[in-house]
Amino acid sequence: ALAAFGTSFVPGVLALGVFIALFEFSIVSSISIGSELVPGAPARGLSAVIAAATMGRAAAATPATWLYEQHGIWVPALIGAAFASLTVLCITRVAALPARQSAVATPRPPGDHSVSR
């Protein structure tokens, strides 16, 4: 969108504003999605999302630069969209898995000596 509106100032600034707003929305949304990814362990899910994003940026930096120089913006953009779609697919598959039982024992009232199996 920025390339299409890059020749005039006002549409370019508006497109940049929309891009920044959507980018911020995606970052803030990933925080809540990551914290709900692992039931009972929000920090583990959030750290997995942050680690995966960091590894993705690190792994894609050099090939994306080379692809941009050879083919322009469209090839790296399409590859990024494909990996984003793969990420959404993985998150929905993980979210659909049944929740495991917590390893933490639940407290019992005083005097309750029954054994639950």
N, C-alpha and C positions, 0 to 999 in steps of 0.2 A: 504494500500500500504506500509505503514511503517513496519508493521509486516512481510510482505512478503520479504522485503529487509533488515530486521534487522540483518541478520547474517553476512553481509559483509559491509565494510565501505563505499566504493564509491557509490554503488547503494543506500545505506541508506541515505547518505548525499544528493544525487540527489533527492530522493523521498521526503526528508524533505524540500528541496528548492522548489519543485513543490507544496507541501502542503502549505507552508508559502505564496507563491505567490498567490495561489488560495484563501486562507483565506483572504489575504489583498484585493484582487479583490472583494470578496463578501462584505467585510465591506465598501469599497469605493462605490460599486454599491448600497448598501442599503441607502447611504446618498442621492443619486440623486433620487432613487425610492421613498424614504420617503418624500422628499421635493415636489415631484409631485403628491403625493397620494391625497391630499386635494386641489382641484383647488382654487386658490386665497389665500391660507393660507399655505405656505410652512413650516413655523415653526410648525404649528399644526400637519401636517403629519409627519415631521421628529421627533418631540417629541413623537408621538404615536409609531413610529417604535422603537425608543430607549427605551421607557417605556415597550413595549411588549417584546423586547429582554431581558431587565433586569428582568422582571417578569418571563419569561421563564427559564432563568438561575437559578433564585432563587427557582422556583418551582421544577426544575428537579435535583437539586444538590443532595439531599438525596436519592430519588428513583434510580437515575442513578448509584450512588455509590453502593447501595445495589445490584442492578441488575448486575453490573460489578463483584462484589464479588461472586455472586451466579452462573452466567451464562457466564462470560467472556465479551469480548468487543462487540460481535455481537448483543446481545439483545439491549443494550443501543444505539448502532449505528443504528439499524433498527428503533427503536422508534424515534430517532432524525431525520432520513430520512423521516419517516412518518409525523412528525410535520413540517418539512421543506416543504414537498409537500403540506400539508394543508395550510401553510402560503402563498405559491405561489398561491394556489387556491383562498384564501381570497383576496389577493392583486389584482388579475385579476378581481374578481367579483366587488370589490370596484371601480377599475379603469373603469369598464364598466358602472357604474351608471351615469345617466345624471348629468351634472353640475348644481348646484343650482345658482340662480341669486344672485349677491352680494347685501348685505344690505347697502353698501356704495353708496350714491348718486353720480352721475357723474356731474361734474361741467358744467354749461351752460354758454354760452357767455353773456356778459353784455347786458341787454335790452331784453333778451329772457324770457318772462313771461308765456310761454305756459305750459300747464299741460299735461304730457304724462301719458297714462294709459296702 
